[in-house]
């Protein structure tokens, strides 16, 4: 398959060191996030929702489903006296919990379950945790107490003077109540937004001995009406993310914890038309996930649901589903990330090209090339030192960065039943001492290098 266009090409030589595998990418790195309001009387998370099951399983054989969002603090366990004044839609019942965890069990995913902190009481949180532990301990990754408590004051859930110290006291009360009912209950937190320095970092120190997972949310752009929220800026380097991950990694390591980004997407407050729902979001997502994995994160949960602009799996009114562009970026990461990172060197990189190498468990090497440059092609020369002879490529492409359809991975789109099979693998030919692959502007390619890291 010959690819060319009128854009200029920039050459980059990539050398892979297959003898020094590093960080292992967790098998359950991929995750999805949904609002807690999805649960009450839901026909969504049910074992007979075969289409959703197919879409979820296609993304990962062992992922993490997070139930949370702002609505977690507006949903009530049925045993709560608060439920009397709540509408029926806001009440979470035992049947809702059964459906959720049965769904998780059949797709073989774990669950992070949000608990109402802002408007419930510790005793009801303990009752809910007790029931979950009874029926679904095998599927539970953690209970998440509250959601984005750093925004409680601006959301009208707490006074304007509400501080981290007050949150920590409330969190501790809930944690103790849950643990009194379920002694070994896994609990995560603080699930805050951009204020990691004054919330998540001290929280790790103060609560590290009591939690099982440090959690944080991250949206690189927003709000949607901000003129700076553009495709170009979404695809630009995210320095704020670098600082966030550095601080989370250190804070977690000091307490012997792991950390996870439990809610994320391209643009907060629901996404932006022409940015979150287009092909650019796919390229962003693949790169974003690799950055997280390189920095020791245990995974990421992409927030979504319904027909939302940024949801990976879109649900139509007739209960059918389709893959948004973001879904393809996650799917590419799945194919490229089953193993350990390998160190690479790049001769020069004057364009927005990101390169990641992973030594797979089958000793194949997966080299991911993400050309986020909008105008320049990347002519990538792969230095293999004559160790193999057959190299193949699987391409992620679309008509343009702003495309909402006609997106393909390996020449194929995700079908309406959630199935996907690559239609074409491209053989990469040797050019002198290198294998040369053209990665057009605004596209990505997964290069498979058979048995580069080991023997048969």
C-alpha positions in Angstrom: 0.0 0.0 0.0 1.6 3.3 -1.1 0.7 6.4 0.9 1.4 9.9 -0.3 0.0 13.3 -0.3 1.1 16.9 -1.1 2.5 17.5 2.3 6.2 17.8 3.0 7.9 14.9 4.7 10.3 15.1 7.7 12.7 12.2 8.2 13.3 10.6 11.6 15.4 7.6 12.5 14.1 5.4 15.3 16.4 3.0 17.1 14.9 0.5 19.6 16.8 -1.1 22.5 15.0 -4.4 22.8 17.3 -5.7 25.6 16.2 -3.3 28.3 12.5 -3.6 28.9 11.2 -1.2 31.5 7.8 -0.4 33.0 5.0 -3.0 32.5 1.7 -1.5 31.2 -1.0 -2.9 33.5 -3.3 -5.4 31.9 -6.4 -3.4 33.2 -5.1 0.0 32.1 -8.0 0.8 29.9 -11.2 2.0 31.6 -14.5 3.7 31.0 -16.3 6.1 33.3 -20.1 6.7 33.6 -22.3 8.8 35.7 -23.8 7.2 38.8 -27.2 8.4 37.5 -26.8 5.7 34.8 -27.6 3.0 37.5 -31.1 3.6 38.8 -33.6 1.5 37.0 -31.0 1.0 34.3 -31.4 -1.1 31.2 -27.8 0.0 30.3 -25.6 -2.1 32.6 -27.3 -5.5 32.2 -26.0 -8.8 31.0 -28.6 -8.9 28.2 -27.2 -5.6 26.8 -25.2 -7.7 24.3 -24.2 -4.7 22.1 -22.7 -2.8 24.9 -20.9 -5.9 26.1 -19.4 -6.3 22.7 -18.2 -2.7 22.5 -16.7 -2.9 26.0 -15.0 -6.2 25.5 -13.5 -5.0 22.2 -11.6 -2.3 24.1 -10.1 -4.6 26.7 -10.5 -8.2 28.0 -9.9 -7.0 31.6 -10.6 -3.3 32.0 -12.0 -1.0 34.7 -15.5 0.4 34.8 -15.9 3.5 37.0 -19.3 4.7 38.2 -19.1 8.2 39.5 -19.3 11.8 38.1 -21.2 14.7 39.7 -24.3 12.6 40.0 -22.7 10.3 42.5 -23.4 12.9 45.1 -27.1 13.1 44.0 -27.8 9.4 44.2 -29.0 7.6 47.3 -28.8 4.1 48.5 -32.3 2.7 49.0 -31.7 2.2 52.8 -31.0 5.9 53.2 -33.5 8.2 54.8 -32.5 10.7 52.2 -34.1 8.5 49.6 -37.5 9.5 50.9 -37.2 13.0 49.4 -35.3 11.8 46.3 -37.0 11.0 43.0 -37.3 7.4 42.1 -34.7 7.9 39.4 -32.1 9.0 42.0 -32.4 5.9 44.2 -29.8 3.1 43.8 -31.2 -0.3 44.7 -29.8 -3.7 45.4 -31.1 -4.7 42.0 -29.1 -1.9 40.3 -26.0 -3.1 42.1 -26.7 -6.7 41.0 -27.1 -5.6 37.4 -23.9 -3.5 37.4 -21.7 -6.2 38.8 -23.3 -9.0 36.8 -22.4 -6.9 33.7 -18.9 -6.4 35.0 -18.5 -10.1 35.7 -19.6 -11.2 32.2 -17.2 -8.7 30.5 -14.5 -9.6 33.0 -13.9 -6.0 34.1 -13.5 -4.6 37.7 -15.5 -1.7 39.1 -14.7 1.5 40.9 -18.0 2.4 42.6 -18.7 6.0 43.7 -20.3 6.6 47.1 -22.3 9.7 47.9 -20.3 11.9 50.3 -21.9 15.3 49.9 -25.5 14.5 50.7 -25.7 11.1 52.4 -24.5 9.8 55.7 -21.7 7.4 56.8 -24.0 4.7 58.0 -25.7 4.5 54.6 -22.4 4.3 52.9 -21.5 1.4 55.2 -24.8 -0.4 54.3 -24.2 0.0 50.6 -20.6 -1.2 51.0 -21.7 -4.1 53.0 -24.1 -5.3 50.3 -21.6 -4.8 47.5 -19.0 -6.8 49.5 -21.6 -9.6 49.9 -22.6 -10.0 46.3 -19.7 -8.6 44.2 -16.4 -8.6 46.1 -14.7 -10.4 43.2 -15.5 -7.5 40.8 -14.8 -4.6 43.1 -11.6 -2.6 42.6 -12.5 0.1 45.1 -15.1 2.3 46.6 -14.6 6.0 45.7 -16.0 8.2 48.4 -17.4 11.4 46.8 -16.6 13.0 43.5 -14.4 16.2 43.0 -14.8 17.4 46.5 -12.6 20.4 45.7 -15.6 21.7 43.7 -18.2 21.2 46.4 -18.3 24.8 47.4 -18.8 26.1 43.8 -21.4 23.4 43.2 -23.4 24.5 46.2 -22.8 21.3 48.1 -20.7 23.0 50.8 -20.0 26.6 52.1 -17.6 28.8 50.2 -15.1 28.2 53.1 -15.0 24.4 52.6 -11.4 23.3 52.6 -9.2 20.2 52.2 -9.0 19.7 55.9 -12.8 19.6 56.2 -13.0 17.1 53.4 -10.3 14.9 54.9 -12.3 14.8 58.2 -15.5 13.8 56.3 -13.7 11.3 54.2 -12.2 9.7 57.3 -15.6 9.4 59.0 -17.0 7.6 55.9 -13.9 5.4 55.6 -14.2 4.3 59.2 -17.9 3.6 58.9 -17.3 1.4 55.8 -14.4 -0.4 57.3 -16.4 -1.1 60.5 -18.8 -3.0 58.2 -16.4 -4.4 55.7 -12.9 -4.6 57.3 -11.0 -5.1 54.1 -13.0 -2.8 51.9 -10.7 -1.2 49.2 -11.2 2.5 49.2 -9.8 5.1 46.8 -9.6 8.9 46.7 -9.6 11.9 46.6 -10.9 12.1 42.9 -10.2 15.8 42.7 -9.7 18.1 39.7 -6.7 20.3 38.8 -5.8 21.2 42.5 -3.6 18.2 43.0 -1.0 20.2 44.9 -3.3 21.2 47.7 -5.6 18.2 47.7 -4.3 14.9 46.1 -0.7 15.3 47.3 -1.5 16.0 51.0 -4.3 13.4 50.8 -1.8 10.7 49.8 0.3 11.6 52.8 -2.5 11.9 55.3 -4.6 8.9 54.1 -2.1 6.7 52.4 -2.3 4.0 55.1 -6.1 3.8 54.7 -6.6 3.7 51.0 -5.8 1.2 48.3 -5.5 3.6 45.3 -4.7 7.3 44.8 -7.1 8.8 42.2 -7.2 12.0 40.2 -9.2 13.5 37.4 -7.6 15.3 34.4 -9.1 17.2 31.4 -6.5 18.9 29.2 -9.0 21.5 27.8 -12.1 23.4 28.8 -14.6 24.8 29.1 -16.1 24.2 25.7 -16.8 27.9 25.1 -13.1 28.9 25.6 -11.7 30.0 22.2 -8.4 28.3 22.9 -10.1 24.9 22.9 -9.1 23.9 19.4 -7.8 20.8 17.6 -4.3 22.3 17.4 -4.2 23.0 21.1 -5.5 19.6 22.0 -2.8 18.0 20.0 0.0 20.2 21.4 2.2 19.1 24.3 0.4 19.2 27.6 2.9 20.6 30.1 0.2 20.7 32.8 -0.1 16.9 32.5 3.6 16.4 32.9 3.6 18.3 36.2 0.5 16.5 37.4 1.9 13.0 36.7 5.2 13.8 38.3 3.5 15.0 41.5 1.1 12.1 41.6 3.8 9.5 41.0 6.0 10.8 43.7 3.2 11.2 46.2 2.0 7.7 45.5 5.4 6.1 45.7 6.2 7.8 49.0 3.2 6.1 50.5 3.6 2.7 48.8 0.5 3.4 46.6 -0.5 3.2 43.0 -2.4 5.9 41.2 -5.0 6.1 38.5 -6.7 8.8 36.5 -10.3 7.8 37.1 -12.0 10.4 35.1 -10.7 12.1 31.9 -11.4 13.2 28.4 -10.5 15.8 25.9 -12.6 18.8 27.1 -14.4 19.1 30.5 -18.1 19.9 30.8 -19.2 17.4 28.2 -16.7 18.1 25.4 -16.7 20.5 22.4 -18.2 20.0 19.0 -15.5 19.7 16.4 -12.8 18.8 18.9 -14.0 16.0 21.2 -16.1 14.1 18.6 -13.6 14.1 15.7 -10.6 12.1 14.6 -8.1 14.4 16.4 -9.5 13.0 19.7 -8.4 9.5 18.6 -4.8 10.6 18.1 -4.8 12.6 21.3 -6.2 9.6 23.3 -3.5 7.1 22.1 -0.7 9.5 23.0 -2.3 10.5 26.3 -2.6 6.9 27.4 1.0 6.1 26.6 2.1 9.2 28.5 0.2 8.1 31.5 1.6 4.5 31.3 5.2 5.8 31.0 4.6 7.8 34.2 3.5 4.8 36.2 -0.2 5.4 36.2 -2.3 2.2 36.7 -4.8 3.3 34.1 -7.3 5.9 32.9 -11.1 6.0 32.7 -12.6 7.9 29.8 -15.8 9.6 30.9 -18.9 9.3 28.7 -22.4 8.1 28.2 -25.4 8.7 26.0 -24.8 10.7 22.8 -22.2 12.9 24.6 -19.7 14.6 22.3 -16.7 12.9 24.0 -18.1 9.5 24.8 -16.1 6.6 23.3 -19.2 4.5 23.0 -22.3 6.5 21.8 -25.8 5.2 22.6 -28.5 6.1 20.2 -32.2 6.6 21.1 -33.1 3.2 19.7 -30.5 1.5 22.0 -28.0 0.9 19.3 -24.4 1.9 19.7 -21.6 3.2 17.6 -17.9 4.0 18.1 -17.0 7.7 18.3 -13.5 8.6 17.0 -12.1 8.4 20.5 -12.9 4.7 20.6 -10.4 4.1 17.8 -7.6 5.7 19.7 -8.3 3.5 22.8 -8.5 0.5 20.5 -5.1 1.3 19.0 -3.6 1.6 22.4 -5.0 -1.8 23.4 -3.3 -3.4 20.4 0.0 -1.7 21.1 0.4 -1.9 24.8 0.4 -5.5 25.9 3.8 -5.7 27.5 6.7 -3.6 28.7 8.1 -0.3 27.5 11.3 -0.3 25.5 13.8 2.6 25.4 14.1 4.3 22.0 16.1 7.1 20.5 15.0 9.4 17.7 17.6 11.1 15.5 15.6 14.3 15.4 12.0 15.3 15.7 11.0 18.7 14.4 7.4 17.7 13.9 4.7 16.6 16.3 5.6 12.9 16.1 5.2 10.7 19.2 6.9 7.2 19.2 6.5 4.4 21.7 7.9 0.9 21.7 6.6 -2.0 23.7 8.0 -5.5 24.1 5.0 -7.8 23.9 4.5 -10.9 26.0 5.0 -12.9 22.8 8.4 -11.1 22.3 7.2 -9.2 19.3 7.9 -5.5 19.5 5.0 -3.1 18.9 6.2 0.3 17.7 3.5 3.0 17.7 4.0 6.1 15.6 1.6 9.0 16.2 1.9 11.9 13.7 -0.1 14.7 15.3 1.4 17.2 13.0 -1.3 18.8 10.9 0.7 19.4 7.7 3.9 17.4 7.6 4.3 13.7 6.9 6.8 11.7 8.9 9.2 9.4 7.0 10.3 7.1 9.8 13.4 4.9 9.3 13.5 2.0 11.8 16.9 0.8 12.8 16.5 -3.0 13.3 20.2 -4.0 13.0 19.3 -6.7 10.4 17.6 -8.9 13.1 14.4 -9.5 11.3 13.0 -9.5 7.8 9.2 -9.2 8.0 7.7 -5.9 9.3 4.0 -5.0 9.1 2.0 -1.9 9.7 -1.6 -1.3 10.9 -2.8 2.2 10.2 -5.2 4.5 12.0 -6.5 7.1 9.6 -9.4 9.3 8.6 -10.1 11.8 5.8 -9.1 14.7 8.1 -8.6 15.6 11.8 -12.1 17.0 11.9 -13.7 13.8 10.5 -16.5 12.3 12.6 -16.9 9.2 10.3 -14.9 7.1 7.8 -12.3 6.3 10.5 -10.4 3.1 10.0 -7.9 1.0 11.9 -6.2 -1.5 9.8 -8.5 -0.5 6.9 -11.6 -1.4 8.9 -14.2 0.4 10.9 -15.8 -0.8 14.1 -19.1 -2.5 13.2 -22.5 -1.6 14.7 -22.4 -4.9 16.7 -19.1 -3.9 18.3 -17.0 -6.2 16.3 -13.8 -5.2 14.5 -11.4 -7.1 12.4 -8.4 -5.5 10.7 -8.8 -5.6 6.9 -5.2 -5.0 5.9 -1.7 -5.3 7.2 0.9 -3.5 5.2 4.3 -5.0 4.6 7.1 -2.5 5.3 10.0 -2.7 2.9 13.7 -2.3 3.7 15.5 0.8 2.4 19.2 0.5 2.8 20.0 -0.2 6.5 16.5 0.7 7.6 12.8 -0.2 7.3 11.1 2.9 6.0 7.5 3.8 6.8 5.6 6.9 5.8 3.2 8.2 8.5 1.1 10.9 6.8 0.2 14.0 8.7 -2.7 13.5 11.1 -2.5 9.7 11.3 -0.9 6.9 13.3 0.6 3.5 12.6 1.3 0.4 14.6 4.4 -1.4 13.4 4.9 -5.0 14.4 8.4 -6.3 14.6 8.3 -10.0 15.1 10.5 -11.6 17.8 12.8 -8.6 18.0 13.1 -8.9 21.8 13.6 -12.6 22.1 13.8 -16.1 20.5 11.2 -18.5 19.2 
